[in-house]
């Protein structure tokens, strides 16, 4: 039986009614990518108030590597809710937080002893990571990269690259943030090979730590091993290794932002494992909690212990409910069969996307990502690579009307990104990709890009 089952147009009348109430009660600036109102969800499917069942390839923007309402997570939450809903970790200790910290310490790459601080969101984890690094190094500077997205707090907005969507009108932003170029393979100069482009960016790092900021001023270098909002851009392994070497040389700390790309999303537990690079600190969130709000900063013990006692903490940090959900999610994500399945999905979905690009080379400029973290970039001209935002919006709207939820990404918002559960069935993959195929074909026909 197909996963998609439509009984009304999308969005249907009940969805439209609830969204209208939302728009009357909530500010217009609150982001809203679809007009769906969801009643319940399981696995890769969501059912709206009108009884339509759709395939979810947005996954809470990467929160649901294990899918909606996995049985072991639900059972853990139900049990915990009957025992202890909240205990502020500033006041007292509960075992689930300790168990989660111990488990993340053991899972983090590298032989050095680890410590874990638990927070509530990806942005909070990134901001806390910077605080920890500043306390450890006694320096202020933070290096980030073009295309980066790190959150919506004042400091993480300063660290985030995409201005008009996330930052416009919200300044002034936190100081001491220095932005360097990121090696985007698709947009390298004509006649430049990938190896030459990576070499140039490695050389540019040496230049930047003279021209933009002296490394002795830098507390940390914060990098996404695969840029998420930036358009699913994998950082080249050689370039990441160069970053690691510069950090070692100059006493800077390397922070891997794995909020979106971690927790199995790239086919390994940590995305940095693909490059063989061990960061000093890793931030994780999203799929860690299987839908519950939780994040973690995992790092070398000597770094993590630098803040003074009482310098870290939060009312909700390490919530018992979120911690048991994370422990149950880790049971799934760390299983070898789960990660093997993620890599099978990567091969299946990439093959379909590359076949689609071959059919519509005037529209799909690039297929990219790492493992099953995949996206397509839509352009007006494959030679000039001019971004085509309108085409991206049209494809996402078309997939929605056919029962597949996809969302945009990219510095120019011209990428369609796929963030499905990593335990999809073959049938669900085929159905979703058939919808994407038909949607791209319809948009290409309308826009004259067929």
ABEGO torsion letter per residue (X at the ends): XBABBBABBOBBAAAAAAAAAAAAABBAABBBABABBBABBBEABBBBAAGBBBBBAAGGGGABAAEBGBAAAAAAAAAAAAABABBBAAABBBAAAAAAAAAAAAABBEABBBBBBBBABAAAAAAAAAAAAAAAAGBABBBBBBGBBAEABAAAAAABABAAAAABGAOBBBBGBBBBBBBBAAABBBGBBAAAAAAAAAAAAAAAAAAABBAAABABBBBBABBBAAGGBBBBAAAAAAAAAAAAAAGBBBBBBAAAABGGAAGBABAAAAAGBBBABBBBBEAAAGGBBBBBBBBBAAAAAABBBGABEBAABGBAAAAAAAAAAAAAAABAAAAAAAAAAAAAAAAAAAAAAAABAAABABBBEBEABBBBBBBABAAAGBBBAAAAAAAAAAAAAAGBBBBBBEAAGABBBBBBBAABBAAAAAAAAAAAAAAAAAAAAAAGAX
